[in-house]
């Protein structure tokens, strides 16, 4: 999603004076610092909505307030409404305060739905500030099925100011859609048939938290179907309990409407619940792709879901199923990799997030951004025009751009991840991309915005692929649809609303323009320009997921699970994911693993910076540099933890003396960014921390290069770790580096990096993207005709012994046992007789190629042999193509072809 208003991909954020150029940057950088059953008889629903504090007129000001603005209860119950008196100075009352109360005129009928009543209560002089009394409201039971009704209370006070006037909501009851025993399809049909057009449009509308925070009643007034938090949009106290309270307060407003359709709250938890301070921050997707471990990725999804749901949120705008084809893209780290087959293999994260919809520790997942967002063309002209301009006048050169392609290639590259996401993993929601598609079949120059693409949304996704969930637009996504009548209007128009809805999107993320969207859609539908059937289809899809999630039975979140956020168990999963994501690119002289009693010189700005190692989408939209950005373990902390016997000197800029050190560990790379602000040649984030304002590049920053040069030229052994969201070109420095590691953006658990540095775990990660030889080579991807990267897709040296994996699958396999004979192996675990060992393993694999464990073990040995041949200089000229194509073959279920390609590189 994109949180700032973008005009033709222009940047819109704070201007040079600190003011917003044309509006707030939006959800991604907002500078803002037990369950209940709707139809339960006799149960008081706890609607957590704190009363706003009133400003005292003077030191002795006295106020009277209800404990909550809304009290929901079933018919036939007696509702105690609590009233409290407070003094601005906290002292006892100097004089008595008398409160007159009465049931007022709402939608409920006196005598039938409730007993009309009135009275007075007095807080005597000397009552402590905060003293509370209750007044009763008696609800009657008439036995008829009814929608929810309201009973407001009028309050007046002598000697005090009334700040909150409460309303009692009589819960809807007896209606078929409230009957949990009925099939979801019937419940949806019953509810849909009762809804007005305005109520239906409300369900199609999503506002941002900040738009309703000061006036939560807007949720009911606009009849919103959803609210979201953008990056950095948090409750005043960013704690798990505060999130639960906030979400429940907004839910109370939704449940004050006549049909009591619960709100569904959404958030971007793209690498853990990053908006919440203290949550487990997992590696970004590019790192997860490097693990090649679908089961681990599923566990990451499950842990993320548990933490999101523990804060009261049932919907996650993740995962990104983009196929990143150009590392200049500022969102490339959100992709699992450059090969659609790798992305498909990582879709187990959807299973981890969703589980069975209705489980209280799972969430609705969102596949995004449909489709082609990672395959847009880089606009060299835009990048050139950006030079010399202030950042707020620059444009994105690739993010939100145009995918220029034919339909066959689009299906093979960009659409490929969505078929299994829909059919195999049953993803519940999909988000269209900001980008456009320009089909080459009909000539160039006529792109269509994905949010306006009826063919791809309705005909392909909902039709051919059979997607039965609902589509949520991206942040103000339809605002970018060009309006022929108002081409310079960057906001909403009737045309944009009509085109967006008719294209097939079901819910619309209108963070700050929800009411305007509803008014425009109501007018378009009333005029017949948006068919009723299209409205009903959208609402039916939304309601279905709300029922499947169990929101009608359990609309309120419990605070009982807040200790799940950042739990030790989840951090352990994160640490494992970090370790398995590390890719060893070079290891001359067996520099790694390190001795745990070594004398180390640790340098580099990313060694002890949790903000940099977490990346974008952490606490704020763009992330933030800094050692204390999030609770967690930096890489330096992890080194100290894993190797307590090591002698460590730390100098971020390598200015400290290196005397006595044996090994240099240099941790360099990028600072955080998100979306177009990470585009190479794009705008810098002018309102972010100073380190983040550096120009984005595929080369290490000059300061990083200087640290690498200084340390590597001084110490006998030099290990370089690159903490970044994408490859960094350092070909010219490779000769002075003994060991090179792609650490990606590991998140909060830096000890996972130390685990592999010191051999606590072996290096097993493989490149999810090709590592370019130079910047001019980009884009470079597996399958290219002329494929000569510095390190190919699938490259990754291992520090464990391949023999161990073979031994685990050798039982009853004579060829494997023969391959394990000592004569074929060197003492360090490398192959001595590669032709003989690989011949035996190849015969075994061809006989049992469907055995996944056997294939993984054999291919690991073959890959080790191929990479060893490359290192010693004996591999064929096309070794990069062979290794990359082998990884693709393995991902697409052809281990025999993968083995054949690796053997050709090895022998």
QUIQUI-V834986 format. One record per residue. PSI is psi in degrees with one decimal (999 if undefined). OMEGA is omega as a letter, one per 20 degrees, with the letter a starting at -180 (999 if undefined). Layout:
PSI&OMEGA / PSI&OMEGA
This chain:
163.2&a / 133.0&a / -11.9&r / 159.6&r / 123.4&a / 123.7&r / 113.8&a / 39.7&a / 21.3&r / 153.1&r / 135.5&r / 107.2&a / -158.7&r / 134.7&r / -175.9&a / -21.6&r / 0.6&a / -9.3&r / 158.6&r / 135.1&a / -50.3&r / 19.7&a / 169.7&a / 147.3&r / -30.5&r / -157.7&a / -21.7&a / -10.1&r / 51.4&r / 125.9&a / 65.0&a / 95.0&a / 999&999 / 173.8&a / 155.5&r / 147.6&r / 130.7&a / -38.2&a / 7.6&a / 130.4&a / 129.7&r / 6.1&a / 129.5&r / 122.1&r / 124.4&a / 106.8&a / 103.1&a / 97.6&r / 93.7&a / 141.8&r / 138.7&r / 140.5&a / 138.3&r / 141.8&r / 132.2&a / 137.0&r / -33.0&r / -177.4&a / -31.5&a / 20.8&a / 141.0&a / 134.6&r / 152.1&r / 132.3&a / 149.5&r / 152.3&r / -32.7&r / 159.2&r / -22.9&a / 135.9&r / 115.1&a / 136.0&a / 162.1&r / 157.5&r / 153.2&r / 13.7&a / 165.5&r / 121.2&a / 114.8&r / 117.3&r / 118.5&a / 134.2&r / 137.3&r / 154.5&r / 138.3&a / 148.3&r / 146.4&a / -25.6&r / 1.5&r / 4.5&a / 162.8&r / 160.9&a / 133.6&r / -26.0&r / 158.5&a / 148.8&r / 123.2&r / 131.0&a / 126.6&r / 128.9&a / 155.5&r / 147.4&r / 134.1&a / -161.1&a / 110.7&r / -148.8&r / -15.2&r / 154.0&a / 121.6&r / 142.7&a / -30.6&r / -46.2&a / -25.8&r / 164.2&r / 116.9&r / 139.1&a / 160.2&r / 169.0&r / -174.9&r / 155.1&r / 149.7&a / 133.9&r / 108.9&a / 158.6&r / 140.7&a / -7.2&r / 138.7&a / 149.8&r / 129.0&a / -0.3&r / 143.8&a / 138.7&r / 161.9&r / 151.2&r / 142.9&a / 142.2&r / 120.9&a / 120.0&r / 139.0&a / 155.3&r / 115.4&a / -3.2&r / -5.1&a / 145.3&r / 130.8&a / 155.8&r / 172.8&a / 147.5&r / 160.5&a / 146.3&r / 97.6&r / 151.3&r / 130.9&r / 139.0&a / 140.4&r / 148.0&a / 142.4&r / 125.2&r / 14.2&a / 161.5&r / 130.2&r / 124.7&a / -23.9&a / 127.5&r / 114.9&a / 160.1&r / 134.1&r / 128.2&r / 119.7&r / 116.3&a / 143.4&r / 147.6&a / 152.1&r / 2.8&a / 146.2&a / -37.3&a / -14.7&r / -5.1&a / 105.3&a / -14.2&a / -19.1&a / 152.2&r / 150.3&a / -38.8&a / -42.0&r / -38.6&r / -42.6&r / -45.8&a / -42.4&r / -46.3&a / -43.9&a / -37.5&a / -17.3&a / -9.8&a / 142.7&r / 167.2&r / -40.0&r / -38.8&r / -37.4&r / -44.4&a / -35.4&r / -40.2&r / -23.3&a / 4.3&a / 135.6&r / 128.8&r / 162.9&r / 150.4&a / -45.0&a / -26.2&a / -18.5&a / -0.9&a / -40.9&a / -19.0&r / 77.3&a / -22.6&a / -13.4&r / -28.4&r / -43.9&r / -41.0&a / -40.8&r / -3.8&r / 45.2&a / 142.1&r / -22.1&a / 155.6&r / 148.8&r / 162.3&r / 125.6&r / 178.5&r / 121.0&a / -0.6&r / 101.5&a / 163.9&r / 162.3&a / -39.9&r / 108.2&a / 69.5&r / 155.6&r / -42.1&a / -37.9&r / -35.3&r / -45.2&r / -45.9&a / -42.6&a / -48.3&a / -42.1&r / -34.7&r / -42.3&r / -35.7&r / -36.4&r / -37.6&r / -43.0&r / -36.5&a / 1.2&r / -5.1&r / 164.6&a / -33.9&a / -9.4&r / 48.1&r / 120.7&a / 150.9&r / 148.0&r / 117.5&a / 138.5&a / 158.1&a / 155.9&r / 96.2&r / 76.3&a / -17.5&r / 62.7&a / 177.0&a / 66.1&a / -20.6&r / -19.0&a / 122.7&r / 127.7&a / -7.4&r / 159.8&r / 123.6&r / 109.8&a / 165.6&r / 145.9&r / 165.4&a / -34.6&a / -35.3&r / -39.6&r / -37.0&r / -33.5&r / -22.7&a / -28.2&a / 34.9&a / 87.2&a / -35.3&a / -40.1&r / -42.7&a / -35.4&r / -40.0&r / -35.1&r / -43.8&r / -41.9&a / -42.8&r / -40.8&r / -46.1&r / -42.9&a / -40.0&a / -37.9&r / -47.1&a / -30.5&r / -21.8&r / 11.7&r / 8.8&a / 123.6&a / 8.1&a / 128.2&a / 129.1&r / 66.1&a / 154.8&j / 164.1&r / 120.0&r / 24.4&r / 147.1&r / 105.7&a / 115.5&a / 1.6&a / 114.1&a / -5.4&r / -11.8&r / 131.6&a / -8.1&r / 13.0&a / -30.0&r / -13.5&r / -8.1&a / 145.9&r / -18.2&r / -178.6&a / -11.2&a / 122.7&r / -28.7&r / -34.8&r / -42.3&r / -44.8&r / -40.9&a / -24.7&a / 0.8&a / -0.3&r / -18.1&r / -29.7&r / -42.4&r / -39.8&r / -39.2&a / -47.4&a / -37.0&a / -130.4&r / 120.5&r / 130.8&a / -23.1&r / 135.6&a / -6.3&r / 18.5&r / 166.5&a / 164.4&r / 128.1&r / 160.5&a / 118.3&r / 125.5&a / 161.6&i / 118.2&a / 119.7&i / 155.8&r / 9.9&a / -28.4&r / 4.3&a / 20.0&a / 152.4&a / 141.2&r / 129.0&a / 97.4&a / -34.3&a / -40.1&r / -45.1&r / -41.6&r / -40.5&a / -24.9&r / -25.4&a / 129.0&r / -10.4&r / 151.6&r / 152.0&a / -32.2&a / -7.4&r / -3.3&a / 161.6&r / 163.0&r / 124.4&r / -14.8&a / -39.1&r / 138.7&r / 23.5&a / -149.1&a / 128.6&r / 108.9&r / 113.2&a / 165.3&r / 165.9&a / -35.6&a / -45.4&r / -39.8&r / -42.6&r / -38.6&a / -37.3&a / -55.3&a / -35.3&a / -21.7&a / -41.6&a / -18.5&a / -27.1&r / -53.5&r / -31.3&r / -39.9&a / -49.2&a / -39.2&a / -39.7&a / -6.4&r / 43.4&a / 139.6&a / -26.1&r / 158.4&a / 141.9&r / 124.4&r / 159.6&a / 154.1&r / -22.0&a / 173.0&r / 164.5&r / 132.4&r / 104.3&a / 130.0&r / -20.0&a / -30.6&a / 20.4&r / 156.9&a / 158.6&r / 8.2&r / 59.5&a / 154.5&r / 129.9&r / 138.2&r / -36.0&a / -13.8&r / 7.2&a / 86.8&a / -37.7&a / -49.5&a / -33.1&a / -55.8&a / -50.9&a / -43.3&a / -59.6&a / -54.8&a / -30.5&a / -76.9&a / -40.8&a / -18.9&r / 27.7&r / 123.8&a / 8.4&r / -154.0&r / 154.8&r / 133.6&r / 128.8&r / 161.7&r / 175.7&a / 110.4&a / 36.0&a / -39.9&a / -12.2&r / -25.6&a / -4.1&r / 123.3&a / 132.1&r / 113.4&a / -31.8&a / -24.0&a / 67.8&a / -20.9&a / -0.1&a / 110.4&a / -1.7&a / -155.8&r / 145.1&r / 163.7&r / -38.2&r / -47.9&a / -41.2&r / -46.9&a / -47.2&a / -43.0&a / -44.1&a / -46.0&a / -23.1&r / -24.9&r / -4.2&r / 143.4&a / -40.6&r / 145.8&a / 120.9&r / 97.5&a / 78.9&a / -43.7&a / 12.3&a / 34.2&a / -45.3&a / -41.4&r / -41.7&r / -45.9&a / -41.7&a / -42.2&a / -42.6&a / -37.5&r / -43.2&r / -41.7&a / -40.5&r / -40.5&r / -36.0&r / -6.0&r / 5.1&a / -18.1&r / 114.4&a / 148.2&r / -36.6&r / -36.1&r / -41.5&r / -47.8&a / -38.2&r / -44.5&a / -48.9&a / -37.7&r / -42.8&a / -42.3&a / -47.5&a / -38.1&a / -46.2&a / -35.0&r / -41.0&r / -44.9&a / -31.7&r / -12.1&a / 17.8&a / -27.3&r / -32.5&r / -35.0&a / 72.7&a / -28.9&a / 144.0&r / 148.9&r / 144.8&r / 5.4&a / -22.2&a / 15.4&a / -21.7&r / -6.4&r / -25.1&a / 116.7&a / 25.6&a / 160.1&r / -37.9&a / -41.9&a / -37.1&r / -31.4&r / -39.7&r / -41.9&r / -42.4&a / -41.1&r / -42.1&r / -38.9&r / -48.0&a / -43.1&a / -13.5&r / -14.2&a / 129.3&a / 118.9&r / 108.7&a / -34.7&a / 143.1&r / 64.8&a / 135.9&r / 25.2&a / 46.8&r / -33.7&r / 147.3&j / 159.6&r / 154.8&r / 142.8&a / -5.2&r / 19.8&a / 159.8&r / 112.0&a / 143.7&r / 107.6&a / 128.8&a / 171.3&r / 142.6&a / -18.8&a / 8.1&r / -34.3&a / 50.5&a / 97.3&a / -32.6&r / -43.8&r / -37.0&a / -15.5&r / -35.6&r / -166.1&a / 170.2&a / 37.9&r / 110.5&a / -45.4&r / 172.1&a / -52.1&a / -4.6&a / -179.3&a / 134.8&r / 152.0&r / 144.6&a / -28.8&a / 26.4&a / -39.8&r / 155.0&r / 136.0&a / -162.5&a / 118.4&r / 168.9&r / -40.9&r / -44.9&r / -41.6&a / -39.9&r / -44.5&r / -33.6&a / -44.4&a / -30.9&a / 68.5&a / -19.0&r / -4.3&a / 149.8&r / 116.3&a / 128.3&r / 128.4&a / 129.2&r / 108.2&a / -42.5&a / 10.7&r / 28.9&r / -19.4&r / 152.6&r / 147.2&r / 9.8&a / 128.8&r / -12.3&a / 143.0&r / -33.6&a / 133.6&r / 132.7&r / 109.2&a / 121.8&a / 106.9&a / -175.5&r / -144.1&a / 165.9&r / 165.0&a / 149.1&r / 167.7&r / 144.5&r / -136.9&a / -20.6&r / -7.2&r / -2.5&r / 131.4&r / 126.3&a / 4.1&a / -169.6&a / 147.2&r / 155.2&a / 96.4&a / -18.5&a / -0.3&a / 179.0&r / 156.1&a / -45.3&r / -29.2&a / -12.6&a / 3.7&r / 153.5&r / 133.4&a / 139.9&a / 161.4&r / 4.2&r / 150.5&r / 146.5&r / 153.0&a / -40.7&r / -38.6&r / -42.8&a / -37.8&a / -39.7&r / -43.1&r / -47.7&a / -44.0&a / -48.0&a / -44.9&a / -24.0&r / -9.8&a / -38.8&a / 152.0&a / -30.6&r / 132.3&a / 121.5&r / 127.4&a / 127.4&r / 129.4&r / 109.0&r / 105.1&a / 164.4&r / -2.0&a / 165.9&r / 147.2&r / 128.1&a / 121.6&r / 33.4&a / -40.3&a / -14.4&r / -5.0&a / -34.2&a / -28.8&a / -2.6&a / 127.8&r / -43.6&r / 132.9&a / 129.1&a / 130.1&r / 108.3&a / -8.6&a / -142.8&r / 90.9&a / -20.1&r / -147.3&a / -9.7&a / 71.7&a / -17.2&r / -23.0&r / -32.4&r / -45.0&r / -32.0&a / -41.1&a / -29.3&r / -36.8&a / 9.6&r / 9.9&r / -33.0&r / 150.9&r / 155.4&r / 127.9&r / -7.1&a / 153.6&r / 148.4&a / 126.8&r / -10.7&r / 157.5&r / 139.5&r / 111.6&a / 152.7&r / -35.5&r / 169.0&a / -32.7&a / -18.1&a / -19.7&a / 135.6&j / 143.8&r / 125.8&a / 153.3&r / 135.6&a / -8.8&r / 148.6&a / -43.6&r / 92.1&a / 103.4&a / 58.3&r / 171.3&r / -45.6&r / 129.0&a / 161.8&r / 130.8&r / -6.8&r / 139.6&r / 109.7&r / 149.3&r / 146.0&r / -9.1&r / 169.1&a / 126.9&r / -24.8&r / -33.5&a / -41.5&r / -38.4&r / -41.8&a / -32.4&a / -18.7&a / 15.8&a / -17.7&a / 131.1&r / 24.0&r / 94.3&a / -36.9&a / -37.5&r / -41.8&r / -39.4&r / -36.5&r / -23.6&a / -1.3&a / 136.5&a / -28.2&a / -21.4&a / -0.6&a / 148.7&r / 167.1&a / -29.3&a / 5.0&r / -1.6&r / 164.2&a / 132.0&r / -41.0&a / 73.7&a / -45.8&a / -44.2&a / -46.6&a / -46.1&a / -32.8&r / -45.7&r / -43.5&a / -37.0&r / -40.7&r / -40.5&r / -40.6&a / -41.6&r / -28.7&r / -28.7&a / 49.4&a / -14.3&r / -7.6&r / 108.4&a / -41.6&a / -41.8&r / -45.8&a / -42.6&a / -43.3&a / -44.3&a / -43.0&a / -31.1&r / -43.0&r / -42.2&r / -39.3&r / -42.5&r / -43.9&a / -40.6&r / -44.0&a / -35.2&r / -38.5&r / -38.0&r / -44.6&a / -40.2&a / -2.0&r / 17.0&a / 2.5&a / 155.8&r / 164.9&a / -33.5&a / 29.0&a / -35.8&a / -42.8&r / -42.5&a / -44.9&a / -44.0&a / -44.8&r / -31.7&r / -41.7&r / -40.2&r / -42.4&r / -41.6&r / -42.8&a / -30.0&a / 11.7&r / 27.0&r / 73.0&a / -29.5&r / -46.2&r / -41.6&r / -45.1&a / -43.6&a / -42.1&a / -42.0&a / -39.1&r / -37.1&r / -35.2&r / -28.3&a / -30.4&a / 999&999
